[in-house]
Amino acid sequence: MKRVTIHTLLEKKQKKEPITWLTAYDYPMAQMEEKAEIDIILVGDSIGMTVYGFDSTLPVTMDLLIPHTRAVRKGAPNVFLIGDMPYMTYQISKEEAIRNAGRFMAECGCDAIKLEGGKEVVDTVKALIRATIPVVAHLGLTPQSIAMFGGFKAQGRDATGALRIIEDSKALEEAGFCMILLEGVPPEVGKAVTERSRVPVIGIGAGPYCDGQCLVVHDMLGMFEAFTPKLAKKYVDLREQTVKAFQAFKEDIKKGEFPKPEHCYRMPAEEGKKLEEMLKGRK
């Protein structure tokens, strides 16, 4: 797979070639996604729910994400890798945002960082870009704001809310961000944002008109049991298949069907005889 850069993604937008984006949190998953030639991998704060079992993304920290992001980069050296800025790692001050985002770039080899918010984060975006850190914006349903939204609820379903998202996207583009992730909005909003943007717009539950599509890998593989969001398509139910494999393993053990001779290491016959002699007379 040829290395994917921001220029690769801009060219895809210009040529109207769809862009693919998935999450990953570990080395083997990253390897498989690169083998499938996925363009973008996000090591998302969704890890809090899908891997660590939190009720939301809010408890995720930089120290939790950094090792996972390093592992993903090792598994997928050629994808466009994005580090997801956790809750309260960029809201407190621009200096704090630069320090935390810089860790993703320097310690993990990320190509960009992602943060949530509209016009209220414009100054932070500008500061990050001055610090030579590319920024991906996240608009619409922003999980770190669920307390404000009253839960995981679609955004921009009325004209006023839709216009606010469109205006936020333009303000952030003027600030210099390199890409936008648009989540949980009607297709009309996805279309309007994409048509007005010079940079790639990737949708996750934002309709078919975006420059590309994103999914949380645990959703598409059926590995997350708590809920399946409306925006997700389940391509396979690995959870069910995995449970069946575990059950088959248990039955094999109970019936003495595993391990078989082909699963065992061999000792030469003469060494077996020697061992028998050595064990004679010992308890």
MARTI-330011 format. One record per residue: x, y, z of N, C-alpha, C, O, CB in turn. Coordinates in steps of 0.1 Angstrom, whole numbers, padded with zeros to 4 digits, always signed. Glycine has a CB too. Example, Ala and Ser with C-alpha at 12.3 -4.5 7.8 and 13.67 -1.06 7.14 Angstrom:
+0132-0057+0078+0123-0045+0078+0132-0033+0078+0142-0033+0085+0113-0045+0090+0128-0022+0071+0137-0011+0071+0129+0000+0079+0134+0011+0080+0141-0006+0057
This chain:
+0008-0012+0000+0000+0000+0000+0009+0012+0000+0018+0014+0008-0010+0000+0012+0006+0022-0009+0014+0034-0010+0010+0043+0001-0002+0044+0005+0011+0041-0024+0019+0051+0007+0017+0060+0018+0006+0070+0015+0006+0076+0005+0030+0067+0022-0004+0071+0024-0015+0080+0022-0012+0093+0030-0008+0093+0041-0029+0074+0027-0012+0104+0023-0009+0117+0029-0022+0126+0027-0031+0122+0020+0003+0124+0022-0021+0138+0033-0032+0148+0031-0034+0151+0016-0045+0154+0012-0030+0160+0039-0022+0151+0009-0023+0154-0006-0031+0143-0013-0038+0146-0023-0009+0156-0012-0028+0131-0009-0036+0119-0015-0051+0121-0013-0058+0119-0022-0031+0106-0008-0055+0125-0001-0069+0127+0002-0075+0139-0005-0086+0138-0009-0071+0129+0017-0067+0149-0006-0072+0161-0014-0074+0157-0029-0084+0162-0035-0063+0173-0013-0065+0149-0034-0066+0145-0048-0079+0136-0050-0086+0137-0060-0054+0137-0052-0081+0128-0040-0093+0119-0040-0106+0128-0041-0115+0125-0048-0093+0109-0029-0106+0138-0033-0118+0147-0032-0120+0153-0046-0131+0154-0052-0117+0158-0021-0109+0158-0052-0110+0165-0065-0114+0156-0076-0121+0160-0085-0096+0171-0068-0110+0143-0075-0113+0133-0085-0126+0126-0082-0131+0117-0090-0102+0123-0087-0132+0129-0070-0144+0123-0066-0143+0108-0064-0152+0100-0066-0156+0125-0076-0131+0104-0059-0128+0090-0055-0131+0089-0040-0126+0096-0032-0113+0087-0058-0140+0080-0036-0144+0078-0022-0133+0075-0013-0124+0067-0016-0155+0068-0021-0133+0081-0001-0123+0079+0009-0128+0070+0020-0140+0071+0024-0118+0093+0015-0120+0061+0025-0124+0051+0035-0117+0054+0048-0105+0058+0048-0121+0037+0030-0124+0053+0059-0119+0057+0072-0125+0047+0082-0137+0045+0083-0123+0071+0076-0116+0040+0090-0121+0032+0101-0113+0035+0114-0102+0041+0113-0119+0017+0097-0118+0031+0125-0111+0031+0138-0102+0019+0139-0105+0008+0133-0120+0033+0150-0092+0020+0147-0084+0008+0151-0077+0012+0165-0075+0023+0167-0073+0004+0141-0075+0001+0173-0069+0004+0186-0057-0005+0189-0052-0004+0200-0080+0002+0196-0054-0014+0180-0043-0023+0183-0035-0027+0170-0040-0024+0159-0048-0036+0190-0024-0034+0172-0015-0037+0161-0022-0047+0151-0021-0044+0139-0003-0044+0166-0028-0058+0155-0033-0067+0145-0045-0061+0137-0046-0064+0125-0038-0080+0151-0054-0053+0143-0065-0047+0136-0059-0037+0126-0064-0036+0115-0074-0040+0146-0049-0030+0130-0043-0020+0121-0037-0027+0109-0038-0022+0098-0032-0012+0128-0030-0038+0111-0024-0046+0100-0035-0050+0090-0033-0049+0078-0017-0058+0106-0046-0055+0095-0057-0059+0086-0063-0048+0078-0066-0049+0067-0068-0067+0094-0064-0036+0085-0070-0025+0078-0061-0020+0067-0065-0016+0056-0073-0014+0088-0048-0020+0070-0038-0016+0060-0038-0026+0048-0037-0022+0036-0024-0014+0065-0039-0038+0051-0039-0049+0041-0052-0047+0032-0051-0049+0020-0040-0063+0047-0063-0042+0038-0075-0039+0030-0074-0025+0023-0083-0022+0016-0087-0039+0039-0063-0018+0025-0060-0005+0019-0071+0005+0023-0075+0013+0014-0060-0007+0004-0074+0005+0036-0082+0016+0041-0074+0029+0041-0062+0028+0045-0087+0012+0056-0079+0040+0038-0072+0052+0036-0067+0058+0050-0056+0062+0052-0079+0063+0029-0077+0059+0059-0075+0066+0072-0079+0057+0083-0088+0050+0083-0084+0079+0072-0070+0058+0094-0073+0051+0106-0073+0062+0117-0064+0070+0119-0063+0040+0110-0084+0062+0125-0085+0070+0137-0083+0061+0149-0091+0051+0151-0098+0078+0138-0074+0065+0158-0074+0058+0171-0083+0067+0180-0078+0076+0186-0059+0057+0177-0095+0063+0180-0105+0072+0186-0108+0070+0201-0104+0060+0207-0118+0070+0179-0113+0081+0207-0117+0080+0221-0129+0070+0223-0133+0068+0234-0120+0094+0227-0134+0066+0212-0144+0055+0213-0138+0042+0219-0146+0033+0223-0150+0052+0199-0125+0042+0220-0119+0030+0227-0124+0029+0241-0124+0018+0247-0104+0033+0227-0128+0040+0247-0133+0040+0261-0145+0031+0262-0146+0024+0272-0137+0054+0265-0154+0031+0252-0166+0023+0252-0164+0009+0246-0168-0001+0252-0177+0030+0245-0157+0008+0235-0156-0004+0227-0146-0014+0234-0147-0026+0233-0152-0002+0213-0135-0009+0240-0124-0017+0245-0124-0017+0260-0122-0028+0266-0111-0012+0240-0126-0006+0267-0125-0005+0281-0139-0005+0289-0139-0006+0301-0118+0008+0285-0150-0005+0282-0163-0007+0288-0168+0005+0296-0177+0003+0304-0162-0019+0297-0163+0017+0293-0169+0029+0299-0182+0032+0293-0186+0027+0282-0159+0041+0297-0190+0040+0300-0204+0043+0295-0203+0054+0285-0213+0057+0278-0212+0048+0307-0192+0061+0284-0190+0072+0274-0175+0073+0271-0167+0065+0276-0196+0086+0280-0172+0083+0262-0158+0085+0259-0151+0094+0269-0139+0096+0268-0157+0091+0245-0158+0100+0278-0152+0111+0286-0141+0106+0295-0132+0114+0298-0163+0116+0295-0140+0094+0300-0129+0090+0309-0116+0088+0302-0106+0086+0309-0133+0078+0317-0116+0088+0289-0104+0085+0281-0093+0096+0283-0097+0107+0283-0107+0083+0266-0081+0092+0285-0070+0101+0287-0059+0100+0276-0059+0090+0269-0063+0099+0301-0050+0109+0276-0038+0108+0267-0030+0096+0270-0026+0089+0261-0030+0121+0268-0027+0094+0283-0019+0082+0287-0025+0069+0283-0018+0059+0280-0016+0083+0302-0038+0068+0282-0045+0056+0277-0043+0055+0262-0040+0044+0257-0060+0056+0281-0045+0066+0255-0045+0065+0240-0031+0064+0234-0030+0057+0224-0051+0077+0235-0021+0069+0240-0008+0070+0234-0002+0056+0231+0002+0054+0219+0002+0077+0243-0002+0046+0240+0003+0033+0237-0005+0026+0225+0001+0019+0217+0003+0024+0249-0018+0028+0225-0026+0022+0215-0023+0028+0201-0023+0021+0191-0042+0024+0218-0021+0041+0201-0018+0048+0189-0004+0044+0183-0003+0042+0171-0018+0063+0191+0005+0042+0192+0018+0037+0188+0017+0023+0181+0023+0021+0171+0028+0036+0200+0009+0015+0187+0007+0001+0182+0001+0001+0169+0004-0006+0160-0001-0007+0192-0009+0010+0167-0016+0011+0154-0006+0016+0143-0007+0011+0132-0028+0021+0155+0002+0026+0146+0012+0030+0136+0021+0019+0132+0025+0018+0120+0020+0042+0142+0025+0011+0142+0034+0000+0138+0027-0010+0129+0033-0016+0120+0039-0007+0151+0014-0012+0131+0007-0022+0123+0003-0016+0110+0000-0024+0100-0005-0026+0130+0002-0003+0109-0003+0003+0096+0006+0015+0093+0002+0027+0095-0018+0008+0097+0018+0013+0088+0027+0024+0086+0024+0034+0075+0029+0044+0074+0041+0019+0084+0015+0029+0066+0012+0037+0054-0002+0044+0053-0004+0052+0044+0013+0028+0042-0010+0042+0063-0023+0048+0063-0021+0063+0068-0011+0066+0074-0033+0041+0072-0032+0071+0066-0032+0084+0072-0037+0082+0086-0049+0079+0088-0041+0094+0064-0029+0084+0096-0032+0081+0110-0036+0094+0118-0029+0104+0118-0020+0074+0117-0047+0093+0125-0053+0104+0132-0053+0101+0147-0059+0090+0151-0066+0109+0127-0048+0109+0156-0050+0107+0170-0061+0116+0175-0063+0127+0171-0037+0111+0178-0070+0110+0183-0082+0117+0188-0079+0123+0201-0076+0117+0211-0093+0106+0189-0081+0137+0202-0078+0144+0214-0089+0141+0224-0101+0144+0222-0078+0159+0211-0086+0135+0236-0096+0132+0246-0102+0145+0252-0097+0156+0251-0090+0123+0257-0113+0142+0259-0120+0153+0267-0111+0160+0276-0103+0154+0284-0132+0146+0274-0112+0173+0276-0104+0182+0284-0089+0182+0282-0081+0186+0291-0107+0179+0298-0085+0178+0270-0070+0178+0266-0068+0190+0257-0056+0193+0254-0066+0165+0260-0078+0197+0253-0076+0209+0244-0085+0221+0248-0084+0231+0242-0079+0205+0230-0095+0218+0257-0104+0229+0260-0099+0239+0270-0103+0250+0271-0117+0223+0266-0089+0235+0279-0084+0243+0290-0076+0255+0285-0078+0266+0289-0076+0235+0299-0067+0253+0276-0059+0263+0270-0052+0259+0257-0051+0247+0254-0048+0268+0281-0048+0269+0249-0041+0266+0237-0028+0259+0239-0024+0250+0232-0039+0278+0228-0021+0263+0250-0008+0257+0253-0010+0242+0257-0002+0234+0253-0002+0264+0265-0021+0239+0264-0023+0225+0268-0027+0217+0255-0023+0205+0254-0035+0224+0278-0034+0223+0246-0038+0216+0234-0026+0213+0226-0025+0202+0220-0048+0225+0226-0017+0222+0224-0004+0220+0217+0004+0209+0223+0009+0201+0216+0004+0233+0215+0005+0210+0236+0013+0199+0243+0008+0185+0241+0015+0176+0238+0014+0203+0258-0005+0184+0242-0011+0171+0241-0011+0166+0226-0008+0154+0223-0026+0171+0246-0015+0175+0217-0015+0171+0203+0000+0168+0198+0002+0159+0190-0020+0183+0194+0009+0175+0204+0023+0172+0200+0028+0158+0204+0036+0153+0198+0032+0182+0207+0022+0153+0215+0025+0139+0219+0021+0129+0208+0028+0120+0205+0018+0136+0232+0009+0131+0202+0004+0122+0192+0014+0123+0180+0017+0113+0174-0010+0126+0187+0019+0135+0176+0028+0136+0165+0041+0131+0168+0047+0123+0159+0029+0151+0161+0047+0134+0179+0061+0131+0182+0063+0116+0187+0072+0109+0183+0067+0140+0192+0053+0112+0195+0055+0099+0202+0048+0087+0193+0052+0076+0195+0049+0099+0215+0039+0091+0185+0031+0080+0178+0032+0081+0163+0029+0072+0156+0017+0082+0182+0038+0092+0157+0039+0093+0143+0026+0096+0136+0024+0091+0124+0045+0081+0137+0017+0103+0142+0004+0106+0136+0006+0116+0125+0016+0123+0124-0006+0112+0147-0004+0116+0115-0004+0125+0104-0013+0138+0108-0011+0148+0102-0009+0119+0092-0021+0136+0118-0030+0147+0122-0036+0143+0135-0036+0132+0140-0041+0150+0111-0043+0153+0141-0051+0151+0153-0065+0155+0151-0068+0163+0142-0045+0158+0166-0074+0150+0158-0089+0153+0157-0094+0159+0170-0091+0154+0180-0097+0141+0152-0102+0170+0168-0108+0175+0180-0123+0179+0176-0126+0182+0165-0101+0187+0186-0131+0180+0187-0145+0182+0185-0148+0197+0187-0141+0204+0195-0154+0174+0194-0158+0202+0180-0163+0216+0182-0163+0224+0170-0156+0221+0160-0154+0222+0193-0171+0235+0170-0172+0245+0159-0164+0257+0161-0152+0257+0164-0187+0248+0157-0172+0269+0160-0165+0282+0161-0158+0284+0174-0148+0291+0175-0175+0293+0159-0162+0277+0185-0156+0279+0198-0142+0274+0199-0135+0277+0208-0164+0272+0208-0138+0265+0189-0124+0260+0189-0115+0266+0178-0104+0261+0176-0124+0244+0188-0120+0276+0171-0113+0282+0160-0099+0287+0165-0089+0284+0158-0120+0294+0154-0098+0294+0176-0085+0299+0181-0076+0287+0185-0064+0288+0182-0087+0308+0194-0081+0277+0190-0073+0265+0193-0068+0259+0180-0056+0255+0179-0081+0255+0201-0076+0257+0170-0072+0252+0157-0061+0260+0151-0051+0255+0147-0084+0252+0147-0062+0274+0152-0052+0282+0146-0039+0280+0154-0028+0280+0148-0056+0297+0147-0039+0279+0167-0027+0277+0175-0020+0264+0172-0008+0264+0171-0031+0278+0190-0028+0254+0170-0022+0241+0166-0016+0241+0153-0005+0235+0151-0033+0230+0167-0022+0248+0143-0016+0249+0130-0004+0257+0130+0006+0254+0123-0027+0255+0120-0003+0268+0138+0009+0275+0139+0020+0267+0145+0032+0269+0142+0007+0288+0148+0016+0257+0153+0026+0248+0159+0029+0236+0150+0035+0226+0154+0021+0242+0172+0025+0237+0137+0027+0227+0126+0020+0214+0129+0026+0203+0125+0042+0225+0125+0009+0214+0135+0001+0202+0138-0012+0203+0130-0020+0211+0132-0002+0201+0153-0013+0194+0120-0026+0193+0111-0038+0189+0120-0037+0181+0129-0024+0184+0100-0049+0196+0117-0061+0194+0125-0073+0189+0117-0076+0194+0106-0065+0207+0132-0079+0178+0122-0092+0173+0116-0103+0178+0125-0103+0176+0138-0092+0158+0115-0113+0184+0120-0125+0189+0128-0135+0178+0129-0136+0170+0120-0131+0202+0121-0143+0178+0139-0154+0169+0142-0166+0177+0145-0167+0183+0156-0150+0158+0153-0176+0176+0136-0188+0184+0138-0201+0175+0138-0200+0163+0134-0190+0195+0127-0212+0181+0142-0225+0173+0143-0226+0167+0156-0226+0174+0166-0225+0163+0132-0229+0154+0157-0230+0146+0169-0215+0144+0174-0208+0136+0169-0237+0133+0167-0212+0152+0184-0199+0151+0190-0200+0145+0204-0205+0150+0213-0192+0166+0192-0195+0132+0205-0197+0124+0217-0192+0131+0230-0198+0128+0241-0190+0111+0216-0182+0139+0230-0177+0145+0242-0187+0156+0247-0186+0160+0258-0164+0152+0239-0197+0159+0239-0207+0169+0243-0221+0162+0247-0231+0169+0246-0209+0179+0232-0221+0150+0250-0233+0143+0252-0241+0149+0264-0253+0148+0265-0231+0128+0254-0234+0154+0274-0241+0160+0285-0249+0172+0280-0260+0175+0285-0231+0165+0296-0243+0180+0271-0250+0191+0265-0262+0187+0256-0273+0193+0256-0241+0200+0258-0260+0176+0249-0270+0171+0239-0281+0163+0246-0292+0162+0241-0264+0163+0229-0278+0158+0258-0288+0150+0265-0287+0135+0260-0297+0128+0260-0302+0155+0264-0275+0131+0255-0274+0118+0250-0268+0118+0236-0265+0128+0230-0287+0110+0251-0267+0106+0230-0262+0104+0216-0273+0107+0207-0280+0098+0202-0256+0090+0214-0275+0120+0203-0287+0124+0195-0282+0130+0182-0272+0138+0182-0296+0133+0203-0288+0127+0171-0285+0133+0158-0286+0148+0159-0295+0154+0167-0294+0128+0147-0278+0155+0151-0278+0170+0152-0282+0175+0138-0282+0168+0128-0264+0175+0156-0285+0188+0137-0288+0195+0125-0301+0190+0118-0302+0191+0106-0277+0193+0115-0311+0186+0126-0323+0181+0120-0334+0192+0117-0344+0190+0111-0330+0170+0129-0331+0204+0122-0339+0216+0119-0330+0226+0111-0318+0225+0112-0345+0222+0132-0336+0235+0104-0329+0244+0096-0319+0252+0104-0307+0255+0099-0338+0253+0088-0322+0257+0116-0313+0265+0124-0301+0257+0128-0290+0262+0127-0321+0271+0136-0303+0245+0133-0292+0236+0137-0283+0233+0125-0271+0232+0126-0297+0224+0144-0289+0230+0114-0282+0226+0102-0273+0238+0097-0261+0236+0094-0291+0222+0090-0279+0250+0097-0271+0262+0093-0259+0264+0102-0249+0268+0098-0280+0274+0093-0261+0262+0115-0250+0264+0125-0238+0254+0122-0227+0258+0122-0255+0261+0139-0242+0242+0118-0231+0232+0115-0224+0237+0102-0212+0236+0101-0237+0218+0113-0231+0241+0092-0225+0246+0079-0216+0258+0082-0205+0259+0076-0236+0249+0069-0221+0267+0090-0213+0279+0093-0201+0275+0101-0190+0281+0099-0221+0289+0101-0202+0266+0110-0191+0261+0118-0180+0255+0109-0168+0257+0111-0195+0251+0129-0184+0247+0099-0175+0241+0090-0167+0252+0082-0155+0250+0080-0182+0232+0080-0174+0262+0078-0167+0273+0071-0157+0280+0079-0146+0284+0075-0177+0283+0064-0161+0283+0092-0152+0290+0101-0140+0282+0104-0129+0287+0104-0159+0293+0114-0141+0269+0105-0130+0260+0108-0121+0259+0096-0109+0258+0097-0134+0247+0113-0127+0259+0084-0119+0258+0072-0111+0270+0070-0099+0270+0066-0128+0256+0060-0116+0282+0073-0109+0294+0073-0097+0294+0083-0087+0301+0081-0118+0306+0075-0099+0287+0094-0089+0286+0104-0077+0277+0099-0066+0278+0105-0094+0281+0117-0080+0268+0090-0069+0261+0084-0070+0246+0086-0060+0239+0084-0057+0265+0089-0081+0240+0091-0081+0226+0093-0080+0218+0080-0083+0224+0069-0094+0222+0101-0076+0206+0081-0073+0198+0068-0083+0188+0064-0083+0183+0053-0060+0191+0070-0093+0186+0073-0103+0176+0070-0114+0177+0080-0112+0183+0091-0098+0161+0069-0126+0172+0077-0137+0173+0086-0144+0159+0087-0146+0152+0077-0148+0183+0082-0147+0155+0100-0155+0143+0102-0169+0149+0106-0170+0156+0116-0149+0134+0113-0179+0145+0099-0193+0150+0101-0201+0138+0106-0203+0129+0098-0199+0156+0088-0206+0139+0118-0213+0127+0124-0227+0130+0128-0231+0141+0133-0205+0123+0137-0236+0120+0125-0250+0121+0130-0258+0132+0125-0264+0139+0134-0250+0120+0144-0258+0135+0112-0266+0146+0107-0273+0141+0095-0269+0131+0089-0257+0159+0103-0284+0148+0091-0292+0144+0079-0283+0145+0066-0274+0153+0066-0305+0152+0078-0287+0137+0056-0279+0138+0043-0279+0152+0037-0269+0156+0031-0285+0129+0033-0289+0160+0039-0290+0174+0034-0278+0182+0039-0272+0190+0032-0303+0180+0037-0275+0180+0052-0265+0187+0059-0251+0182+0054-0242+0190+0051-0265+0186+0074-0250+0169+0052-0237+0163+0047-0234+0169+0033-0223+0172+0030-0238+0148+0047-0245+0170+0025-0243+0174+0011-0239+0189+0011-0230+0193+0004-0256+0173+0003-0246+0197+0019-0242+0212+0019-0228+0214+0024-0221+0223+0018-0252+0219+0028-0224+0207+0035-0210+0209+0040-0200+0205+0030-0190+0211+0028-0209+0201+0053-0202+0193+0024-0193+0188+0014-0191+0196+0002-0180+0199-0003-0197+0173+0010-0202+0201-0003-0202+0210-0015-0195+0223-0013-0189+0229-0022-0216+0213-0021-0195+0228+0000-0190+0241+0003-0175+0240+0008-0169+0250+0011-0198+0248+0013-0170+0228+0009-0157+0226+0016-0146+0223+0005-0149+0216-0004-0158+0215+0026-0135+0229+0007-0123+0227-0002-0115+0214+0003-0107+0209-0004-0114+0239-0002-0118+0210+0015-0110+0199+0021-0120+0187+0022-0132+0189+0021-0105+0202+0035-0114+0175+0023-0123+0163+0024-0132+0163+0036-0129+0167+0047-0114+0150+0025-0145+0159+0033-0155+0158+0044-0159+0143+0044-0164+0137+0035-0168+0167+0040-0156+0137+0056-0159+0123+0058-0171+0121+0067-0172+0128+0077-0147+0115+0064-0181+0113+0063-0193+0112+0070-0193+0099+0079-0188+0089+0074-0205+0112+0061-0199+0100+0091-0202+0089+0099-0217+0091+0103-0220+0098+0113-0193+0087+0111-0226+0085+0095-0240+0088+0097-0244+0102+0092-0251+0109+0098-0244+0087+0111-0237+0106+0080-0240+0119+0075-0245+0118+0060-0244+0128+0053-0228+0128+0075-0249+0106+0056-0255+0105+0043-0244+0101+0032-0232+0101+0035-0262+0117+0039-0249+0099+0020-0241+0094+0009-0233+0105+0001-0225+0101-0008-0249+0087-0001-0235+0118+0004-0229+0128-0004-0215+0133+0001-0209+0141-0006-0238+0140-0004-0210+0128+0012-0197+0132+0017-0186+0126+0008-0189+0117-0001-0195+0127+0031-0174+0131+0010-0162+0126+0002-0158+0112+0006-0150+0106-0002-0151+0136+0003-0162+0107+0017-0159+0094+0022-0168+0090+0033-0176+0098+0038-0144+0093+0026-0165+0078+0038-0174+0073+0049-0165+0067+0060-0154+0061+0057-0183+0062+0044-0169+0068+0072-0162+0063+0084-0171+0054+0092-0183+0056+0093-0157+0075+0093-0165+0044+0098-0173+0035+0108-0163+0032+0120-0151+0031+0118-0179+0023+0101-0169+0030+0131-0162+0024+0143-0161+0009+0140-0171+0002+0137-0169+0027+0156-0148+0004+0140-0146-0010+0136-0154-0020+0144-0158-0030+0138-0131-0013+0136-0156-0018+0157-0163-0027+0165-0178-0027+0161-0185-0038+0163-0162-0023+0180-0183-0016+0156-0197-0016+0151-0198-0025+0138-0208-0033+0137-0202-0002+0149-0190-0023+0129-0191-0029+0116-0188-0044+0117-0193-0052+0109-0182-0023+0106-0180-0048+0127-0177-0062+0129-0186-0069+0139-0185-0081+0142-0163-0064+0134-0196-0062+0145-0205-0068+0154-0199-0071+0167-0204-0081+0174-0212-0079+0148-0189-0064+0172-0181-0068+0184-0185-0060+0196-0181-0063+0207-0167-0066+0181-0194-0050+0194-0198-0041+0205-0213-0044+0209-0222-0042+0200-0196-0026+0202-0215-0049+0221-0228-0054+0224-0238-0043+0230-0250-0045+0228-0227-0065+0234-0233-0033+0236-0241-0023+0243-0252-0018+0234-0264-0018+0238-0233-0012+0249-0249-0013+0222-0259-0008+0213-0252-0007+0199-0240-0006+0198-0265+0005+0217-0260-0008+0189-0256-0005+0175-0262+0008+0170-0274+0008+0168-0259-0018+0166-0254+0018+0168-0261+0031+0164-0267+0029+0150-0263+0021+0142-0250+0042+0163-0277+0038+0147-0284+0037+0135-0274+0040+0123-0277+0034+0112-0295+0048+0134-0264+0047+0125-0255+0051+0114-0246+0039+0110-0239+0040+0099-0246+0062+0119-0245+0028+0118-0236+0018+0115-0242+0006+0107-0254+0003+0108-0231+0012+0128-0234+0001+0098-0238-0011+0091-0229-0023+0096-0217-0022+0096-0236-0010+0075-0236-0034+0100-0228-0045+0105-0225-0054+0094-0234-0061+0088-0237-0052+0116-0212-0055+0090-0208-0064+0079-0206-0078+0082-0207-0087+0074-0195-0058+0073-0204-0081+0095-0203-0095+0100-0205-0095+0115-0203-0085+0122-0189-0101+0097-0210-0106+0120-0212-0107+0135-0201-0115+0141-0203-0127+0144-0226-0113+0138-0190-0109+0143-0178-0116+0149-0181-0120+0163-0175-0130+0168-0166-0107+0148-0189-0112+0170-0192-0115+0184-0198-0129+0185-0194-0137+0193-0200-0104+0190-0209-0131+0177-0216-0144+0177-0207-0155+0173-0207-0166+0179-0228-0143+0168-0199-0153+0162-0190-0163+0158-0179-0167+0168-0175-0178+0170-0183-0159+0145-0174-0156+0175-0164-0158+0185-0169-0166+0197-0163-0175+0202-0158-0145+0190-0181-0163+0202-0188-0170+0213-0190-0185+0209-0187-0193+0217-0201-0164+0217-0194-0187+0197-0196-0201+0192-0182-0209+0192-0182-0220+0196-0202-0201+0178-0171-0202+0188-0158-0208+0189-0154-0211+0203-0149-0222+0205-0148-0199+0182-0157-0202+0212-0154-0205+0226-0162-0217+0232-0156-0225+0239-0157-0192+0235-0174-0218+0228-0183-0229+0232-0178-0242+0226-0178-0252+0233-0197-0226+0228-0174-0242+0214-0168-0254+0207-0156-0258+0214-0153-0270+0216-0166-0252+0192-0147-0249+0218-0135-0252+0226-0138-0259+0239-0132-0269+0243-0127-0239+0228-0148-0253+0246-0152-0259+0259-0157-0273+0257-0154-0282+0265-0163-0250+0265-0165-0276+0247-0171-0289+0244-0159-0299+0241-0160-0310+0246-0181-0289+0233-0150-0294+0233-0138-0303+0230-0131-0307+0242-0127-0319+0244-0129-0296+0220-0129-0298+0252-0122-0301+0264-0130-0311+0272-0124-0321+0277-0120-0288+0272-0143-0309+0273-0151-0318+0281-0151-0332+0275-0152-0342+0283-0166-0312+0282-0151-0333+0262-0152-0346+0256-0138-0352+0253-0137-0363+0248-0159-0345+0242-0128-0345+0257-0114-0351+0254-0110-0350+0240-0101-0358+0235-0113-0365+0259-0117-0341+0232-0114-0340+0218-0102-0331+0215-0097-0330+0203-0126-0335+0210-0097-0324+0225-0086-0315+0223-0077-0315+0236-0083-0315+0247-0090-0300+0220-0064-0316+0235-0056-0317+0223-0055-0331+0217-0056-0341+0225-0043-0311+0225-0054-0332+0204-0051-0345+0197-0036-0346+0196-0029-0337+0198-0059-0345+0184-0031-0358+0191-0017-0360+0189-0011-0349+0181+0001-0345+0183-0014-0373+0183-0018-0344+0170-0012-0334+0161-0010-0321+0168-0003-0312+0162-0021-0332+0149-0016-0319+0180-0014-0306+0187-0003-0307+0198+0000-0298+0205-0027-0302+0194+0004-0319+0198+0014-0321+0209+0028-0322+0204+0030-0326+0192+0010-0335+0216+0037-0317+0212+0051-0318+0208+0057-0332+0211+0052-0338+0221+0060-0307+0216+0066-0337+0203+0071-0351+0204+0084-0351+0212+0093-0343+0210+0072-0357+0191+0085-0361+0220+0098-0365+0227+0103-0377+0220+0096-0387+0218+0097-0367+0242+0116-0378+0216+0121-0390+0210+0120-0402+0219+0120-0400+0231+0137-0388+0206+0117-0414+0214+0114-0425+0222+0125-0428+0232+0122-0432+0243+0112-0438+0213+0138-0427+0227+0149-0430+0237+0149-0420+0248+0153-0424+0260+0162-0430+0229+0145-0408+0246+0145-0398+0257+0133-0401+0266+0134-0398+0278+0143-0383+0251+0122-0406+0261+0111-0410+0269+0115-0421+0279+0111-0421+0290+0099-0414+0261+0123-0431+0273+0128-0442+0282+0137-0437+0293+0136-0442+0304+0135-0453+0273+0146-0428+0289+0155-0422+0299+0147-0415+0310+0151-0417+0322+0165-0412+0292+0137-0408+0306+0129-0401+0316+0122-0411+0326+0122-0409+0338+0118-0392+0309+0117-0422+0320+0111-0432+0329+0121-0437+0339+0117-0439+0350+0105-0443+0320+0133-0440+0334+0143-0445+0343+0147-0435+0354+0149-0439+0366+0156-0449+0335+0148-0422+0350+0151-0412+0360+0140-0410+0370+0143-0406+0381+0154-0399+0353+0128-0413+0366+0117-0411+0376+0114-0423+0385+0106-0422+0394+0104-0408+0368+0120-0434+0382+0118-0446+0390+0123-0444+0404+0134-0438+0406+0125-0458+0383+0115-0447+0413+0119-0446+0427+0116-0432+0433+0118-0430+0445+0133-0449+0429+0112-0423+0424+0109-0409+0429+0094-0408+0431+0086-0414+0424+0114-0398+0419+0091-0400+0441+0076-0398+0444+0071-0389+0433+0059-0385+0433+0074-0392+0458
